[in-house]
Amino acid sequence: MPDDSLTRLRIALTVFFALDGFVFAGWVVRIPAIKEQTGASASALGLALLGVSAGAVITMMLTGRLCRRYGTHRVTVVCAVLLSLSVALPPLTHSAVALGAVLLIFGAAYGSINVAFNSAAVDLVGALRRPIMPSFHAAFSLGGMLGAGLGGLVAGALSPTRHLFGLTMIGLLVTAVAGRTLLRIPAPAPSQDVPRQTSAPRHPGSRTRGLVVTFGLIALCTAYGEGALADWSALHLEHDLDATPGVAAVGYSCFALAMTIGRLTGTRLLERLGQTRTLVGGGATAALGMLLGALAPSVWAALLGFMITGLGLANLFPVAVERAGRLAGPDGVAIASTLGYGGMLLGPPAIGFMADWFSLPAALTSVAALAATAAVIALLTRRAAG
């Protein structure tokens, strides 16, 4: 495939990653307003929000099969249309039950597009023979930051219905432009210089599937930390370290910014260190950072710990998903993504239970424990995965 086609394909996929983060963040910032609109209690809202996760997990494995049958590019475009349309549905509901039902649809589109464009990115990584997977996930992070920022700006001026309908229009427009490129360019075949193992078998054997699950566990350990910090970092800073609400809100922003920076530099890091060292070093760094973030006696030391954690976790998920996809194609991406998403679901409630049993700082050290576990898994499986 000509180099200019690969470049255009990379740009198109980067746009879809950014669009996914942009749309999802736009929905997240309007959750408080939609809670008020539906009159849902905190517990009812929590159950309704599980619809996103349930829809994603249910459809991720199915999407792997659809990608094999119809191609990753077609499935990505179709899922982008569904994601753009479904984000407009939540503000049309007036009960927690109805909200949960439409969030099942939104979650299904969100989970499906993640499998589809990650699978397409794996094919491109194999063709380019460069570890560029972190750059795609950096685009997702940047899109999320832009979507959250825009949502905060328009929240006082636009109703959730108008705001999310605007996201639908933006999503459909971006899909129409970037989707044309994606549909015109076929998925690239791996370079002949790439080892045969990178050509994923149609029906992976038990050893390959075991390795895919192993990389999925690394993704789980990483996503556990992301989910935990998203939901509990502000509470830890405000209640345990007496930070003001404004400073407490900065906690997750520091983590997210550091993760974005880590992903933007991830390709260079992987080229210098390789996958195993990146995984081991990232897990160890995140473990140390989270111990500082959880146990530090001051707000600023905790914020520094959150930033170190973000830098450490930044490239673990992209590398794990890319490696799973190289081993088993879209099915490998689906397995690793499902396990990773499971970690993001597990993190917040697990932290909550442990905080009740012990304390919130002690509970947050579980993020450090799982980051260290990811490093150990990568180290122990380096020969089998090589």
Disulfide bonds with the S-S distance in Angstrom:
none
